[in-house]
Amino acid sequence: MTPSSDRQSLIPSYLYSTSFTSKTLSLDRMSAGNSNPSFTSSPSASSNKSSFVIPSPSEPGKIEMFSPQYYAACTVGGILSCGLTHMTVTPLDLVKCNMQIDPAKYKSISSGFGVLLKEQGVKGFFRGWVPTLLGYSAQGACKFGFYEFFKKYYSDLAGPENAAKYKTLIYLAGSASAEVIADIALCPFEAVKVRVQTQPGFARGLSDGLPKFVRSEGALGLLHESKTLWDSLSPCLQVVQGPGTSLGSSNSISSSLFLCPANTMMKFASFETIVELIYKHAIPAPKSECSKPLQLGVSFAGGYIAGVLCAIVSHPADNLVSFLNNAKGATVGDAVKKIGLLGLFTRGLPLRIVMIGTLTGAQWGIYDAFKVSVGLPTTGGVAPVPVDSELAKA
């Protein structure tokens, strides 16, 4: 086996292996000891026996790991997980956005629903559901599909030993890279959605809201702030712009481009770590011996906890997004002055924790359920093992 092919086979063993344990190594050594000498003398056979890697599925009808079909399946799973879940919680998102914009009128979750019901009726709870469905479907496709790609790509660049040692950094880098692409797809829809939900009379939905937005801001207005892409990767750089720096009416992309990468980095890296800890400390049996329903339950639990952490970390930026999209020509300094520093961290936070926790748990559950349905393993749960130590055992 060449060094190049060895690297390619090592990486998937810890990212997605569902059956690798130390017992497997012992069994390999026992079978090697009892095998025919003429057979074990073959170089290729010896190489296979010494390998501790579980090969990617290659049976007919199965999707090979890290093939184009694999990434396509992850993309479809991302569409289903993000598009459907965000559309389902549209009423909660609607109340949350209005609580952030007009806290005097929308004082609490219950009163917020009451105000909406009184003023807009039941239909009012689903204002903006079309841009929500389309926008977050596009975001989910890029988020999950590119996350799988970049995670594998960065692991290959690092090499087996460094990939195992710095796995969390790889999760963070992969998710941040994917989310930057995903947000470019999301932001035009998000800009229209926030206007529809928080400005009564602006539009009924995407069909009339998008043309009205374009007439007002221009076709390029939806992506006007894309030049802030790299600055947006750091919240500090966004805040430094401060008073006097107008984000324009198409500010959703500049705000979201720093909100969402940080949010997604927390979502993916914490999910991978939490799931690994659940299998290590809370479940007595190895992941390979757990039933698929139990594995999907772990995915939901890990996703819910990760979602709570995401909500807390990203909430100040979420308040900024809602404020800036609703106030034409407003700056970050204006938002801080009106909402207050404490308000940025606390206004609407309980509802956001419930919404994002449930949302993220459901997303990981749906995503992994789809992967299982096409013959792929669930995400995470197997801790990477240092290469040198395993080679020594073998």
Long-range contacts (C-beta under 8 A, 24 or more apart in sequence): 1-47, 1-51, 6-160, 7-156, 7-159, 7-160, 8-156, 9-51, 9-53, 9-55, 10-53, 10-160, 10-387, 11-152, 11-155, 11-156, 11-160, 11-163, 12-53, 12-54, 12-56, 12-65, 12-66, 12-152, 13-52, 13-53, 13-54, 14-163, 14-164, 14-167, 14-382, 14-383, 14-384, 14-385, 15-151, 15-152, 15-155, 15-382, 15-384, 16-65, 16-376, 16-377, 16-379, 16-382, 17-53, 17-54, 17-377, 17-382, 18-54, 18-287, 18-288, 18-377, 18-378, 18-381, 18-382, 19-54, 19-286, 19-288, 20-52, 20-53, 20-54, 20-288, 20-382, 21-286, 21-288, 22-393, 24-52, 25-52, 25-390, 25-393, 25-394, 28-52, 28-394, 29-394, 50-394, 52-390, 52-391, 52-393, 52-394, 57-375, 61-375, 62-375, 63-374, 63-375, 63-376, 65-376, 66-152, 70-148, 70-376, 71-145, 71-148, 71-149, 72-145, 73-370, 73-371, 73-374, 73-376, 74-144, 74-145, 74-147, 74-148, 74-367, 74-371, 75-141, 75-142, 75-144, 75-145, 76-141, 76-370, 77-144, 77-366, 77-367, 77-368, 77-370, 77-371, 78-140, 78-141, 78-142, 78-143, 78-144, 78-145, 78-367, 79-137, 79-140, 79-141, 80-140, 80-366, 80-367, 80-370, 81-140, 81-144, 81-362, 81-363, 81-364, 81-366, 81-367, 81-370, 82-136, 82-137, 82-139, 82-140, 82-141, 82-143, 82-144, 82-363, 83-133, 83-134, 83-136, 83-137, 83-140, 84-133, 84-366, 85-136, 85-359, 85-362, 85-363, 85-366, 86-132, 86-133, 86-136, 86-359, 87-129, 87-132, 87-133, 87-136, 88-362, 89-355, 89-358, 89-359, 90-125, 90-126, 90-127, 90-128, 90-129, 90-132, 91-116, 91-125, 91-126, 92-351, 92-354, 92-355, 93-132, 93-197, 93-355, 94-124, 94-125, 94-126, 94-127, 94-128, 94-197, 95-351, 96-348, 96-351, 96-352, 96-355, 97-194, 97-197, 97-198, 97-322, 98-197, 98-198, 99-347, 99-348, 99-351, 100-318, 100-319, 100-322, 100-323, 100-339, 100-347, 100-348, 101-198, 101-322, 101-323, 101-326, 103-347, 109-350, 109-351, 119-200, 127-196, 127-197, 127-204, 127-205, 128-192, 128-193, 128-194, 128-196, 128-197, 128-205, 128-206, 129-205, 130-205, 130-206, 130-207, 131-189, 131-190, 131-192, 131-193, 131-196, 131-205, 131-206, 131-209, 131-210, 132-189, 132-193, 134-189, 134-206, 135-185, 135-186, 135-188, 135-189, 135-190, 135-193, 136-186, 136-189, 138-182, 138-185, 138-186, 138-189, 139-182, 139-183, 139-185, 139-186, 140-182, 140-363, 141-182, 141-185, 142-178, 142-181, 142-182, 142-185, 143-175, 143-178, 143-179, 143-182, 143-264, 144-178, 144-367, 145-178, 146-177, 146-178, 146-181, 146-182, 147-174, 147-175, 147-178, 147-264, 147-268, 149-178, 150-174, 150-175, 150-177, 150-178, 160-387, 161-386, 161-387, 161-388, 163-384, 164-384, 164-385, 164-386, 164-387, 165-386, 167-272, 167-384, 168-269, 168-272, 168-273, 171-265, 171-268, 171-269, 171-272, 171-273, 172-265, 172-268, 172-269, 174-268, 175-261, 175-264, 175-265, 175-267, 175-268, 175-269, 176-233, 176-261, 176-264, 176-265, 178-264, 179-260, 179-261, 179-263, 179-264, 179-265, 180-229, 180-233, 180-257, 180-261, 182-260, 182-264, 183-253, 183-256, 183-257, 183-260, 183-261, 184-223, 184-226, 184-253, 184-257, 186-256, 186-260, 187-222, 187-223, 187-252, 187-253, 187-256, 187-257, 188-222, 188-223, 188-253, 190-252, 190-256, 190-321, 191-222, 191-250, 191-252, 191-253, 191-325, 194-252, 194-321, 194-322, 194-325, 194-326, 195-325, 195-326, 198-322, 198-325, 198-326, 199-326, 216-249, 217-248, 217-249, 217-250, 221-248, 221-249, 221-250, 222-250, 222-253, 223-250, 223-253, 224-248, 224-250, 224-253, 225-250, 225-251, 225-253, 225-254, 225-257, 226-253, 226-254, 226-257, 228-253, 228-254, 228-257, 229-257, 231-258, 232-257, 232-258, 232-261, 233-257, 233-258, 233-261, 234-258, 235-262, 235-317, 238-332, 239-332, 241-331, 241-332, 242-331, 242-332, 242-333, 243-331, 243-332, 243-333, 243-334, 244-331, 244-333, 245-331, 245-332, 245-333, 246-329, 246-330, 246-331, 247-324, 247-330, 247-331, 247-332, 248-329, 249-325, 249-328, 249-329, 251-321, 251-324, 251-325, 251-330, 252-321, 252-324, 252-325, 255-317, 255-320, 255-321, 255-324, 255-325, 256-321, 258-317, 259-314, 259-317, 259-318, 259-320, 259-321, 260-314, 262-313, 262-314, 262-317, 263-310, 263-313, 263-314, 263-317, 266-306, 266-309, 266-310, 266-313, 266-314, 267-306, 267-307, 267-310, 267-360, 268-306, 270-305, 270-306, 270-309, 270-310, 271-302, 271-303, 271-306, 271-360, 271-364, 271-379, 271-380, 272-379, 272-380, 274-301, 274-302, 274-305, 274-306, 275-299, 275-302, 275-379, 275-380, 275-381, 276-380, 276-381, 276-382, 276-383, 278-302, 278-381, 279-381, 279-382, 280-383, 287-381, 287-382, 292-372, 292-378, 295-368, 295-372, 295-378, 295-381, 296-365, 296-368, 296-369, 296-372, 296-378, 298-378, 298-381, 299-364, 299-365, 299-367, 299-368, 299-378, 299-379, 299-380, 300-361, 300-362, 300-364, 300-365, 301-361, 302-361, 302-364, 302-380, 303-360, 303-361, 303-362, 303-363, 303-364, 303-365, 304-357, 304-358, 304-360, 304-361, 305-357, 306-360, 306-364, 307-356, 307-357, 307-358, 307-359, 307-360, 307-361, 308-353, 308-356, 308-357, 310-356, 310-360, 311-349, 311-352, 311-353, 311-355, 311-356, 311-357, 312-349, 312-353, 315-344, 315-345, 315-348, 315-349, 315-352, 316-344, 316-345, 318-352, 319-343, 319-344, 319-347, 319-348, 320-344
